[in-house]
């Protein structure tokens, strides 16, 4: 369906623009740069912004439902009618969608405070660096088979992984320029966390590359259309990617840099108003990006039965993964900093390396379900060894009664 | 401030690197300290070397006020000490006066006192549970436990009109009898609570992240606990079998069957398990008390303005949710106490805190404070 839209409206427009440009005789590279700005500012940035608003609303509703409450309900065009109170499960979803707009407006109206001895220009540009890092990566996300920014870019998702590492620089800039020792510590901790979890993130995707033989996103989706989704063949890699993404995006349970009950308040302490909102936008954009990459590499991207257009399937998969992110966030307590590093280096990285080894063996013998046998064994062994909570308590506590 | 001048900083040379210890103030307003507790932490990098608590931000001269208040009028002040378990505070005071003046309490009132006290123990532990989870970063258990707490507070509101500072106990009984249907509502609440309790249990007890953050953290030996005067779940988690409800029973506890959970290591995880188990035991206690509730008078007699207590002094203690709360009353034969001293568990626990957080990281210190469950209202009085 989008192909027809593309052919009917967009392609002639692009051809006309191109031929007009050729007519003026200006160099082609300016045209490409202008087109790049037009696409990124006119298409991708609004896409990210609108989706982030939706994600924030979704987060507040999902967290509310998990916590036995309804989330924001009043700030809407039309407040949910009284009769909905008899059906709270449905009523939850009809209210509060303008809350994010209201919060953004509030943040825009706040006083712009830059600390007196802060490094002014570094302070100002840090949020933009963090946001740009994830914005750049959207160039390669295939929203559908015809909604792409770059066709057949050979570096493929390696480019995405490389470009998202940029965010570390932004965080260090934020921590340093705030002129606040706690911000500096928080920024360094966050940088250490992101750098540590990039290793298992990248390694876990190598299994996918081994099966596909190519790095490009389009090839990976085509291969999944032939073989089936990679989550079936690489479940361990999917889990590692998911956990590493939660750590990369600084989301709970790995949110030590942003936590309120930690003494060090994090790199965005001194930021207020819209600069603070920019960091949050960047975090959610990062989460959206991680979900998009996971949906493309493990869940088949835009492919799906033809009764829905590819773009819709893509968004369904992305939002399912985002829901997973939120579910994880509201269930677990926070991981301590040293546990976090230990987990990243001593558990995830060896597992990712093992996954590569295993995938190699699978490809060699050309059988694909060994991974499920392995996971089944792990689950069985786990069940045999785990005890119920009541037993554990009885072991730990000694009961005394006279 | 004078405190800052007495603190010393030492700088050590570690090979080529010169490190210095620095002071961090975990101020009175902080999302993690339970109340207005101020801790001055002397830190070496991430590790706490020394901890100096500064208390008194909630001091309200309650003991001095007692010297000018009639015995029967002092009960509301006791509510405000440990405002989370106000029923038990009332009981501690009222029991002391009754023991000193040898006043008889009708059996129905005794049972009602046990019911209210143990329900308050459940409510207090639910709050502790929520705050512990919240401090460790899990927001959801906080809301679940507060939902359960709301049901209990609703019942308390029916009985005495208040949700937090009850002023329910009186010298010689309780202030009013139960409204109609209260017992059935209470039984329904306990049944619902036991159905929801596995949810609270499941989300934290076996959770790897929670266990890693609490096991082995802040382990205190039995001897240290006793040396610092710790009581209640803190002492029991360290392996000492001591509960005033069993060792120095008061009211009708001898007639009720319950068990005392005792821990082994005295770390945060043990304190957590002990309090979870205490909640279960309290539910069983309330059920037994509801069953055995005798008929008769529960309301205490109205006290005249001339109520006097003969000369003497007494130290009487009860097992509040936080530990041993003791009242030392010196009477000079008049209607107002000559001296009233309140021994609160949180005061001793805060001094034990200085020992427990040594050589731990800040994140662990937050967990340890949450597991001690101090309430500044009672430690500052």
Interface residues (C-beta under 8 A of the other chain):
Chain A: X63 X66 X67 X68 X69 X252 X253 X255 X256 X259 X260 X261 X262 X263 X264 X330 X331 X332 X333 X334 X335 X336 X337 X338 X339 X386 X389 X392 X393 X396 X397 X398 X399 X400 X401 X402
Chain B: X24 X26 X31 X32 X46 X133 X134 X135 X136 X137 X138 X139 X140 X143 X144 X147 X201 X202 X203 X204 X205 X206 X207 X209 X210 X212 X213 X239 X241 X246 X257 X258 X259 X260 X261 X262 X263 X264 X269 X270 X273 X274 X276 X277 X361 X362 X363 X364 X366
